[in-house]
Amino acid sequence: MEISSIIAAIVIGIVIGILGRLVVPGRQHIGVIWTILIGIVAALIGTALASAFGVADTDGPDWIEWVIQIVLAAIGVAALDRAKSGGRTHR
């Protein structure tokens, strides 16, 4: 893995993590590093799922792949926030 691939994964992880956080309603009590890590994992899994469904490489922007990645990031953010809060709901 080249350094440019690592940097690209981090940048994509930041974007996906932030978008995933924006989708989840309310305030999340997780840090920036967790958001980035969730975004990176969601981007990797989302790319694998998009490839499995045959929608990873399309002409133009890969909107379906992005949606899959953002949904996975939102699920990850909500799950980690819930785990860190002990299952309590926030108002």
C-alpha positions as CSV (number, residue, x, y, z in Angstrom):
1,M,0.0,0.0,0.0
2,E,1.4,3.3,-1.0
3,I,1.4,6.5,1.1
4,S,-1.0,8.1,-1.4
5,S,-3.5,5.3,-0.8
6,I,-3.3,5.7,2.9
7,I,-3.8,9.5,2.6
8,A,-6.7,9.0,0.3
9,A,-8.3,6.5,2.7
10,I,-8.0,9.0,5.5
11,V,-9.5,11.8,3.5
12,I,-12.4,9.7,2.2
13,G,-12.9,8.4,5.8
14,I,-13.1,11.9,7.1
15,V,-15.7,12.9,4.5
16,I,-17.8,9.7,4.9
17,G,-17.6,9.9,8.7
18,I,-18.8,13.5,8.7
19,L,-21.6,12.8,6.3
20,G,-22.6,9.7,8.4
21,R,-22.6,11.9,11.5
22,L,-24.8,14.5,9.8
23,V,-27.4,11.8,8.9
24,V,-27.7,10.6,12.5
25,P,-30.2,12.9,14.4
26,G,-29.1,14.6,17.7
27,R,-25.8,15.1,19.2
28,Q,-23.3,12.3,19.2
29,H,-20.8,11.8,22.0
30,I,-17.9,10.4,20.1
31,G,-14.7,12.1,19.2
32,V,-13.2,13.1,15.8
33,I,-10.8,10.2,15.7
34,W,-13.7,7.7,16.2
35,T,-15.6,9.5,13.4
36,I,-12.7,9.2,11.0
37,L,-12.1,5.5,11.9
38,I,-15.8,4.7,11.4
39,G,-15.7,6.6,8.1
40,I,-12.7,4.6,6.9
41,V,-14.2,1.3,7.8
42,A,-17.5,2.3,6.3
43,A,-15.8,3.4,3.1
44,L,-13.9,0.1,2.8
45,I,-17.0,-2.1,3.5
46,G,-19.2,0.1,1.3
47,T,-16.8,-0.2,-1.6
48,A,-16.7,-4.0,-1.1
49,L,-20.5,-4.2,-1.0
50,A,-20.8,-1.9,-4.1
51,S,-18.4,-4.2,-5.9
52,A,-20.4,-7.3,-4.9
53,F,-23.6,-5.7,-6.2
54,G,-21.8,-4.5,-9.4
55,V,-22.4,-0.8,-8.8
56,A,-18.9,0.2,-7.8
57,D,-17.7,1.3,-11.3
58,T,-20.2,3.4,-13.1
59,D,-19.9,6.2,-15.7
60,G,-19.7,9.4,-13.7
61,P,-20.0,9.7,-9.9
62,D,-20.6,6.5,-8.0
63,W,-23.7,7.7,-6.1
64,I,-24.9,4.3,-5.1
65,E,-21.5,3.5,-3.6
66,W,-21.4,6.8,-1.7
67,V,-24.9,6.2,-0.3
68,I,-23.9,2.7,0.9
69,Q,-20.8,4.1,2.6
70,I,-22.7,7.0,4.2
71,V,-25.4,4.7,5.5
72,L,-22.8,2.3,7.0
73,A,-21.1,5.3,8.6
74,A,-24.3,6.5,10.1
75,I,-25.0,3.0,11.5
76,G,-21.5,2.9,12.9
77,V,-21.8,6.4,14.5
78,A,-25.2,5.6,16.0
79,A,-24.0,2.2,17.3
80,L,-20.8,3.6,18.9
81,D,-22.6,6.6,20.4
82,R,-25.2,4.2,21.9
83,A,-22.5,1.9,23.2
84,K,-20.5,4.8,24.8
85,S,-23.7,6.2,26.4
86,G,-24.6,2.8,27.9
87,G,-27.8,2.6,25.8
88,R,-29.3,5.9,27.2
89,T,-31.0,8.1,24.8
90,H,-29.9,11.8,24.5
91,R,-32.2,14.8,24.3
